[in-house]
């Protein structure tokens, strides 16, 4: 016998069973504008900024190679780079912290 749970979506309640994947999902966390993380696993090919430098929104910070494509990772906003946690040649995983801003 399945255990039904109440799931509320946009104010409407639904009686349903929840999958194992749903129950084990990671909770939603809004993106932190002071942290730049890898969106895909790959290899860092170039680091174009350094700790303490000022960057403007859209400025290239890193080049991440993934699936034979080079992805330019850019500053999400005007900021000062607090720390860079990778070097050229480093292999990174999805979600790994690459750059932190002040």
C-alpha positions, 0 to 999 in steps of 0.5 A: 500500500502506498503512502499518499502525501499532500503536495501543494503547487501554486496553491492547489493541493494534490494527493500523490505518492513521491518518488525516491528521487524526489525525496532525496533531492537537494534543497533549492538554494538561490545562486550566491552572487559572490561565488562563481561555480563550475556549471559543468565538469571540465578542465581549466585552460586559462585564468584571466584574473587574479585575487584583488583585481576589479572586474566588470560584469561580463569580463572574462575570468576563466576558460573552462574546457568541457566536451571539447569546447572552451567556455568563457566564464565571465564576471556576473557583476562588477566586483573585486575578486577575493580568491581564485581556487583553480589553476590552468590544468586543474580538473573541476567537477560540476558545482565546484567553487572556482572564484569568490568575490568580495 
